[in-house]
């Protein structure tokens, strides 16, 4: 994440892949809020988050018991025309399960 922050000072512009790798790091560290902030930063930069980037954020939310955030991101993905993958649905369902919100998973 430090490298992402330093890219601009070296004349480099982050792309979807760069942000995807950064959100993946957030998932691994259960940093769900930072992952969502990176998705917002991407959008502010005119980039469209892809399914892989969104999956990493949803998984970070799942690991951090943030089922509401996971479902919100799922809805935002669908609203942007992204087609959720099996991984997307699995992480979203798992987030609901971990948050004792099985009804939301139906």
DSSP file (Angstrom, degrees, kcal/mol; ACC not computed):
  #  RESIDUE AA STRUCTURE BP1 BP2  ACC     N-H-->O    O-->H-N    N-H-->O    O-->H-N    TCO  KAPPA ALPHA  PHI   PSI    X-CA   Y-CA   Z-CA
    1    1 A X     >        0   0    0      0, 0.0     4,-1.9     0, 0.0     5,-0.1   0.000 360.0 360.0 360.0 -31.3    0.0    0.0    0.0
    2    2 A X  H  >  +     0   0    0      1,-0.2     4,-1.7     2,-0.2     5,-0.1   0.900 360.0  53.4 -63.4 -39.8    3.0    2.3    0.6
    3    3 A X  H  > S+     0   0    0      1,-0.2     4,-1.0     2,-0.2    -1,-0.2   0.890 105.8  53.2 -62.6 -39.3    4.1    1.7   -3.0
    4    4 A X  H >4 S+     0   0    0      1,-0.2     3,-0.6     2,-0.2     4,-0.5   0.919 109.1  49.3 -60.0 -43.7    0.6    2.8   -4.2
    5    5 A X  H 3< S+     0   0    0     -4,-1.9     4,-0.3     1,-0.2     3,-0.3   0.823 112.7  47.8 -65.5 -31.0    0.9    6.0   -2.2
    6    6 A X  H 3X S+     0   0    0     -4,-1.7     4,-0.6     1,-0.2     3,-0.5   0.578  86.6  88.5 -87.9 -10.2    4.4    6.7   -3.6
    7    7 A X  T X<>S+     0   0    0     -4,-1.0     5,-2.4    -3,-0.6     3,-1.5   0.898  83.9  54.7 -56.9 -44.8    3.5    6.1   -7.3
    8    8 A X  G >45S+     0   0    0     -4,-0.5     3,-1.6    -3,-0.3    -1,-0.2   0.852 101.4  57.6 -60.1 -36.8    2.5    9.7   -7.9
    9    9 A X  G 345S+     0   0    0     -3,-0.5    -1,-0.3    -4,-0.3    -2,-0.2   0.640 107.7  49.5 -70.8 -12.0    5.7   11.1   -6.7
   10   10 A X  G <<5S-     0   0    0     -3,-1.5    -1,-0.3    -4,-0.6    -2,-0.2   0.211 121.8-104.9-107.9  12.2    7.5    9.0   -9.3
   11   11 A X  T < 5S+     0   0    0     -3,-1.6     2,-0.4     1,-0.3    -3,-0.2   0.672  78.0 134.4  75.0  17.3    5.3   10.1  -12.2
   12   12 A X      < -     0   0    0     -5,-2.4     2,-0.5    -6,-0.2    -1,-0.3  -0.793  45.3-148.3-102.1 143.3    3.4    6.8  -12.2
   13   13 A X        -     0   0    0     -2,-0.4     2,-0.0    -3,-0.1    -5,-0.0  -0.941  19.2-126.0-112.2 122.1   -0.3    6.6  -12.5
   14   14 A X        -     0   0    0     -2,-0.5     2,-0.2   -10,-0.1   -10,-0.0  -0.345  28.6-164.9 -63.8 144.8   -2.1    3.6  -10.8
   15   15 A X     >  -     0   0    0     32,-0.0     4,-2.5    -2,-0.0     5,-0.2  -0.546  41.0 -81.0-117.4-172.6   -4.4    1.5  -13.0
   16   16 A X  H  > S+     0   0    0      1,-0.2     4,-2.5     2,-0.2    34,-0.2   0.875 129.4  51.2 -60.1 -38.7   -7.1   -1.1  -12.3
   17   17 A X  H  > S+     0   0    0      2,-0.2     4,-2.5     1,-0.2    -1,-0.2   0.909 109.1  50.3 -66.8 -41.5   -4.5   -3.8  -11.8
   18   18 A X  H  > S+     0   0    0      1,-0.2     4,-1.9     2,-0.2    -2,-0.2   0.934 114.0  44.2 -61.6 -46.7   -2.5   -1.7   -9.3
   19   19 A X  H  X S+     0   0    0     -4,-2.5     4,-2.8     2,-0.2     5,-0.2   0.874 110.6  55.9 -66.5 -36.3   -5.6   -1.0   -7.3
   20   20 A X  H  X S+     0   0    0     -4,-2.5     4,-1.9    -5,-0.2    -2,-0.2   0.921 108.3  47.1 -61.3 -43.6   -6.7   -4.6   -7.6
   21   21 A X  H  X S+     0   0    0     -4,-2.5     4,-1.7     1,-0.2    -1,-0.2   0.879 112.3  51.3 -64.6 -37.1   -3.4   -5.7   -6.0
   22   22 A X  H  X S+     0   0    0     -4,-1.9     4,-1.7     2,-0.2    -2,-0.2   0.903 109.8  47.7 -68.2 -41.3   -3.8   -3.1   -3.3
   23   23 A X  H  X S+     0   0    0     -4,-2.8     4,-2.2     1,-0.2    -1,-0.2   0.838 107.9  57.1 -69.2 -30.2   -7.3   -4.2   -2.4
   24   24 A X  H  X S+     0   0    0     -4,-1.9     4,-2.4    -5,-0.2    -1,-0.2   0.899 105.1  50.9 -64.0 -39.4   -6.1   -7.8   -2.4
   25   25 A X  H  X S+     0   0    0     -4,-1.7     4,-1.7     1,-0.2    -2,-0.2   0.885 108.3  52.8 -63.4 -37.7   -3.5   -6.7    0.3
   26   26 A X  H  <>S+     0   0    0     -4,-1.7     5,-3.1     2,-0.2     4,-0.2   0.897 108.2  50.8 -63.6 -39.8   -6.4   -5.1    2.2
   27   27 A X  H ><5S+     0   0    0     -4,-2.2     3,-1.6     1,-0.2    -2,-0.2   0.945 108.6  50.5 -62.1 -47.1   -8.3   -8.4    2.1
   28   28 A X  H 3<5S+     0   0    0     -4,-2.4    -1,-0.2     1,-0.3    -2,-0.2   0.838 116.2  42.3 -61.0 -32.3   -5.3  -10.4    3.3
   29   29 A X  T 3<5S-     0   0    0     -4,-1.7    -1,-0.3    -5,-0.2    -2,-0.2   0.311 110.5-120.5 -95.9   8.3   -4.9   -7.9    6.2
   30   30 A X  T < 5 +     0   0    0     -3,-1.6     2,-1.0    -4,-0.2    -3,-0.2   0.851  61.8 149.2  54.2  37.7   -8.7   -7.7    6.9
   31   31 A X     >< +     0   0    0     -5,-3.1     4,-2.2     1,-0.2    -1,-0.2  -0.575   9.4 161.3 -99.1  68.5   -8.6   -4.0    6.3
   32   32 A X  H  >  +     0   0    0     -2,-1.0     4,-2.2    28,-0.4    -1,-0.2   0.869  69.7  51.3 -60.9 -40.8  -12.1   -3.7    4.9
   33   33 A X  H  > S+     0   0    0      1,-0.2     4,-2.1     2,-0.2    -1,-0.2   0.918 110.4  48.2 -66.8 -42.3  -12.4    0.0    5.4
   34   34 A X  H  > S+     0   0    0      2,-0.2     4,-2.2     1,-0.2    -1,-0.2   0.887 109.8  54.1 -64.0 -38.6   -9.2    0.8    3.6
   35   35 A X  H  X S+     0   0    0     -4,-2.2     4,-1.9     1,-0.2    -2,-0.2   0.920 109.1  47.1 -60.2 -44.5  -10.3   -1.5    0.7
   36   36 A X  H  X S+     0   0    0     -4,-2.2     4,-2.1     1,-0.2    -1,-0.2   0.865 110.1  53.7 -66.3 -35.1  -13.5    0.4    0.3
   37   37 A X  H  X S+     0   0    0     -4,-2.1     4,-2.5     2,-0.2    -1,-0.2   0.880 107.0  51.8 -65.4 -37.6  -11.6    3.7    0.4
   38   38 A X  H  X S+     0   0    0     -4,-2.2     4,-2.5     2,-0.2    -2,-0.2   0.892 107.5  52.0 -66.3 -38.5   -9.4    2.4   -2.4
   39   39 A X  H  X S+     0   0    0     -4,-1.9     4,-2.1     2,-0.2    -2,-0.2   0.922 111.5  47.2 -62.2 -43.0  -12.4    1.5   -4.5
   40   40 A X  H  X S+     0   0    0     -4,-2.1     4,-2.3     1,-0.2    -2,-0.2   0.900 110.8  52.1 -64.2 -40.1  -13.7    5.1   -3.9
   41   41 A X  H  X S+     0   0    0     -4,-2.5     4,-1.6     2,-0.2    -2,-0.2   0.896 107.5  52.9 -62.2 -40.9  -10.3    6.5   -4.8
   42   42 A X  H  <>S+     0   0    0     -4,-2.5     5,-2.7     1,-0.2     3,-0.3   0.939 109.8  47.5 -57.6 -48.2  -10.3    4.4   -8.1
   43   43 A X  H ><5S+     0   0    0     -4,-2.1     3,-1.5     1,-0.2    -2,-0.2   0.883 108.7  54.0 -64.0 -38.6  -13.7    5.8   -9.0
   44   44 A X  H 3<5S+     0   0    0     -4,-2.3    -1,-0.2     1,-0.3    -2,-0.2   0.820 106.6  53.6 -63.1 -30.2  -12.5    9.4   -8.2
   45   45 A X  T 3<5S-     0   0    0     -4,-1.6    -1,-0.3    -3,-0.3    -2,-0.2   0.403 124.3-105.8 -84.7   2.1   -9.6    8.7  -10.6
   46   46 A X  T < 5S+     0   0    0     -3,-1.5     2,-0.3     1,-0.3    -3,-0.2   0.614  78.2 132.4  84.5  12.5  -12.0    7.7  -13.3
   47   47 A X      < -     0   0    0     -5,-2.7     2,-0.6    -6,-0.2    -1,-0.3  -0.727  52.4-135.2 -97.3 148.7  -11.3    4.0  -13.1
   48   48 A X        -     0   0    0     -2,-0.3   -32,-0.0    -3,-0.1    -9,-0.0  -0.905  22.6-125.4-104.3 118.1  -14.0    1.4  -12.9
   49   49 A X        -     0   0    0     -2,-0.6     2,-0.1   -10,-0.2   -33,-0.0  -0.355  27.4-141.1 -59.8 137.7  -13.4   -1.3  -10.3
   50   50 A X     >  -     0   0    0    -34,-0.2     4,-2.3     1,-0.1     5,-0.2  -0.374  28.0 -95.1 -93.6 177.9  -13.5   -4.8  -11.8
   51   51 A X  H  > S+     0   0    0      1,-0.2     4,-2.9     2,-0.2     5,-0.2   0.876 123.4  54.8 -61.5 -39.0  -15.0   -8.0  -10.3
   52   52 A X  H  > S+     0   0    0      2,-0.2     4,-2.0     1,-0.2    -1,-0.2   0.919 109.2  46.9 -63.0 -43.8  -11.6   -9.1   -8.9
   53   53 A X  H  > S+     0   0    0      1,-0.2     4,-1.7     2,-0.2    -1,-0.2   0.924 114.3  47.0 -63.3 -45.1  -11.1   -5.8   -7.0
   54   54 A X  H  X S+     0   0    0     -4,-2.3     4,-2.8     1,-0.2     5,-0.2   0.890 108.6  55.5 -65.3 -39.0  -14.7   -5.9   -5.7
   55   55 A X  H  X S+     0   0    0     -4,-2.9     4,-2.7     1,-0.2    -1,-0.2   0.909 105.8  51.9 -59.3 -42.1  -14.3   -9.6   -4.6
   56   56 A X  H  X S+     0   0    0     -4,-2.0     4,-2.0     1,-0.2    -1,-0.2   0.904 111.8  46.4 -62.2 -40.6  -11.2   -8.6   -2.6
   57   57 A X  H  X S+     0   0    0     -4,-1.7     4,-2.3     2,-0.2    -2,-0.2   0.911 112.0  49.6 -68.7 -41.5  -13.2   -5.9   -0.8
   58   58 A X  H  X S+     0   0    0     -4,-2.8     4,-2.5     1,-0.2    -2,-0.2   0.912 111.4  49.9 -63.2 -41.2  -16.1   -8.2   -0.2
   59   59 A X  H  X S+     0   0    0     -4,-2.7     4,-2.5     2,-0.2    -1,-0.2   0.884 108.9  52.0 -64.7 -38.2  -13.8  -10.8    1.2
   60   60 A X  H  X S+     0   0    0     -4,-2.0     4,-1.2     2,-0.2   -28,-0.4   0.907 110.9  48.1 -63.3 -40.8  -12.2   -8.3    3.5
   61   61 A X  H  <>S+     0   0    0     -4,-2.3     5,-3.2     2,-0.2    -2,-0.2   0.909 110.6  51.9 -63.7 -42.1  -15.6   -7.3    4.7
   62   62 A X  H ><5S+     0   0    0     -4,-2.5     3,-1.4     1,-0.2    -2,-0.2   0.925 109.3  48.6 -60.4 -46.0  -16.5  -11.0    5.3
   63   63 A X  H 3<5S+     0   0    0     -4,-2.5    -1,-0.2     1,-0.3    -2,-0.2   0.758 113.6  48.1 -66.8 -23.9  -13.3  -11.6    7.3
   64   64 A X  T 3<5S-     0   0    0     -4,-1.2    -1,-0.3    -3,-0.2    -2,-0.2   0.241 115.2-112.9-102.1  12.2  -14.1   -8.5    9.4
   65   65 A X  T < 5S+     0   0    0     -3,-1.4     2,-0.7     1,-0.2     3,-0.2   0.820  71.4 139.8  61.6  34.1  -17.7   -9.4   10.1
   66   66 A X     >< +     0   0    0     -5,-3.2     4,-2.1     1,-0.2     3,-0.2  -0.547  12.2 156.7-105.4  64.5  -18.9   -6.4    8.0
   67   67 A X  H  >  +     0   0    0     -2,-0.7     4,-2.4    28,-0.3     5,-0.2   0.842  69.9  55.5 -62.3 -35.3  -21.8   -8.2    6.3
   68   68 A X  H  > S+     0   0    0     -3,-0.2     4,-2.1     1,-0.2    -1,-0.2   0.914 108.9  47.0 -64.8 -41.7  -23.7   -5.0    5.6
   69   69 A X  H  > S+     0   0    0      2,-0.2     4,-2.5     1,-0.2    -1,-0.2   0.892 110.6  53.4 -66.0 -39.2  -20.8   -3.5    3.8
   70   70 A X  H  X S+     0   0    0     -4,-2.1     4,-2.1     1,-0.2    -2,-0.2   0.934 111.7  44.5 -60.9 -46.4  -20.3   -6.7    1.8
   71   71 A X  H  X S+     0   0    0     -4,-2.4     4,-2.3     2,-0.2    -1,-0.2   0.852 111.2  54.2 -68.7 -33.3  -23.9   -6.7    0.6
   72   72 A X  H  X S+     0   0    0     -4,-2.1     4,-2.4     2,-0.2    -1,-0.2   0.925 109.6  47.1 -64.9 -43.8  -23.7   -3.0   -0.2
   73   73 A X  H  X S+     0   0    0     -4,-2.5     4,-2.5     2,-0.2    -2,-0.2   0.888 109.8  53.9 -65.9 -37.9  -20.7   -3.5   -2.4
   74   74 A X  H  X S+     0   0    0     -4,-2.1     4,-2.1     2,-0.2    -1,-0.2   0.930 110.3  47.0 -58.7 -45.7  -22.4   -6.5   -4.1
   75   75 A X  H  X S+     0   0    0     -4,-2.3     4,-2.2     1,-0.2    -2,-0.2   0.892 111.1  51.5 -64.4 -39.7  -25.4   -4.2   -4.8
   76   76 A X  H  X S+     0   0    0     -4,-2.4     4,-1.5     2,-0.2    -1,-0.2   0.892 107.6  53.4 -64.1 -39.3  -23.1   -1.5   -6.1
   77   77 A X  H ><>S+     0   0    0     -4,-2.5     5,-2.4     1,-0.2     3,-0.5   0.951 111.0  45.4 -58.4 -49.5  -21.4   -4.0   -8.4
   78   78 A X  H ><5S+     0   0    0     -4,-2.1     3,-1.2     1,-0.2    -1,-0.2   0.868 109.4  55.9 -64.4 -36.1  -24.7   -5.0   -9.9
   79   79 A X  H 3<5S+     0   0    0     -4,-2.2    -1,-0.2     1,-0.3    -2,-0.2   0.786 106.5  50.9 -65.7 -27.4  -25.7   -1.4  -10.3
   80   80 A X  T <<5S-     0   0    0     -4,-1.5    -1,-0.3    -3,-0.5    -2,-0.2   0.409 122.4-106.9 -89.1   1.2  -22.6   -0.7  -12.3
   81   81 A X  T < 5 +     0   0    0     -3,-1.2     2,-0.3     1,-0.3    -3,-0.2   0.579  70.0 146.5  85.8   8.9  -23.3   -3.6  -14.6
   82   82 A X      < -     0   0    0     -5,-2.4     2,-0.8    -6,-0.2    -1,-0.3  -0.603  47.4-131.4 -77.9 139.9  -20.6   -5.9  -13.2
   83   83 A X        -     0   0    0     -2,-0.3   -32,-0.1    -3,-0.1    -1,-0.0  -0.826  22.4-131.1 -94.0 112.8  -21.5   -9.6  -13.2
   84   84 A X        -     0   0    0     -2,-0.8     2,-0.1   -10,-0.1   -33,-0.0  -0.294  21.4-140.7 -61.8 146.4  -20.7  -11.1   -9.8
   85   85 A X     >  -     0   0    0    -34,-0.1     4,-2.2     1,-0.1     5,-0.2  -0.399  30.9 -94.5 -97.8 178.3  -18.8  -14.4   -9.9
   86   86 A X  H  > S+     0   0    0      1,-0.2     4,-2.7     2,-0.2     5,-0.2   0.882 128.8  54.2 -59.0 -38.6  -19.1  -17.5   -7.8
   87   87 A X  H  > S+     0   0    0      2,-0.2     4,-2.6     1,-0.2     5,-0.3   0.904 105.6  52.9 -63.4 -41.2  -16.4  -16.0   -5.6
   88   88 A X  H  > S+     0   0    0      1,-0.2     4,-2.1     2,-0.2    -2,-0.2   0.950 113.7  41.5 -57.9 -51.3  -18.5  -12.8   -5.1
   89   89 A X  H  X S+     0   0    0     -4,-2.2     4,-2.8     1,-0.2     5,-0.2   0.897 113.6  52.9 -66.8 -39.9  -21.6  -14.7   -4.0
   90   90 A X  H  X S+     0   0    0     -4,-2.7     4,-2.5    -5,-0.2    -1,-0.2   0.931 111.7  44.9 -61.9 -46.3  -19.6  -17.1   -1.9
   91   91 A X  H  X S+     0   0    0     -4,-2.6     4,-2.2     2,-0.2    -1,-0.2   0.882 114.0  50.4 -65.8 -37.9  -17.9  -14.3    0.0
   92   92 A X  H  X S+     0   0    0     -4,-2.1     4,-1.9    -5,-0.3    -2,-0.2   0.920 112.3  46.1 -66.1 -43.8  -21.2  -12.4    0.4
   93   93 A X  H  X S+     0   0    0     -4,-2.8     4,-2.5     1,-0.2    -2,-0.2   0.912 112.4  51.1 -64.2 -42.1  -23.0  -15.4    1.7
   94   94 A X  H  X S+     0   0    0     -4,-2.5     4,-2.8    -5,-0.2     5,-0.2   0.875 106.6  54.6 -63.4 -37.5  -20.1  -16.2    4.1
   95   95 A X  H  X S+     0   0    0     -4,-2.2     4,-1.4     2,-0.2   -28,-0.3   0.916 110.0  46.9 -61.6 -42.4  -20.2  -12.6    5.4
   96   96 A X  H  <>S+     0   0    0     -4,-1.9     5,-3.5     2,-0.2    -2,-0.2   0.917 112.4  50.0 -64.6 -42.7  -23.9  -13.0    6.2
   97   97 A X  H ><5S+     0   0    0     -4,-2.5     3,-1.6     1,-0.2    -2,-0.2   0.926 110.6  48.5 -61.8 -45.8  -23.2  -16.3    7.9
   98   98 A X  H 3<5S+     0   0    0     -4,-2.8    -1,-0.2     1,-0.3    -2,-0.2   0.784 111.6  50.7 -67.5 -26.1  -20.4  -14.9   10.0
   99   99 A X  T 3<5S-     0   0    0     -4,-1.4    -1,-0.3    -5,-0.2    -2,-0.2   0.255 115.6-115.7 -92.6  13.0  -22.7  -12.0   11.0
  100  100 A X  T < 5S+     0   0    0     -3,-1.6    -3,-0.2     1,-0.1     3,-0.2   0.867  80.4 125.8  54.8  39.4  -25.5  -14.4   12.0
  101  101 A X    >>< +     0   0    0     -5,-3.5     3,-1.3    -6,-0.1     4,-0.8  -0.375  16.5 149.4-121.1  51.0  -27.6  -12.9    9.2
  102  102 A X  H >>  +     0   0    0      1,-0.3     3,-0.7     2,-0.2     4,-0.5   0.799  67.8  63.9 -58.1 -29.9  -28.5  -16.1    7.3
  103  103 A X  H >4 S+     0   0    0      1,-0.2     3,-1.1     2,-0.2    -1,-0.3   0.861  97.4  56.6 -62.6 -34.6  -31.8  -14.5    6.2
  104  104 A X  H <4 S+     0   0    0     -3,-1.3    -1,-0.2     1,-0.2    -2,-0.2   0.763  99.8  60.3 -67.6 -24.1  -29.9  -11.9    4.2
  105  105 A X  H <<        0   0    0     -4,-0.8    -1,-0.2    -3,-0.7    -2,-0.2   0.636 360.0 360.0 -79.0 -13.6  -28.1  -14.7    2.3
  106  106 A X    <<        0   0    0     -3,-1.1    -1,-0.2    -4,-0.5    -2,-0.1   0.495 360.0 360.0 -76.0 360.0  -31.4  -16.1    0.9
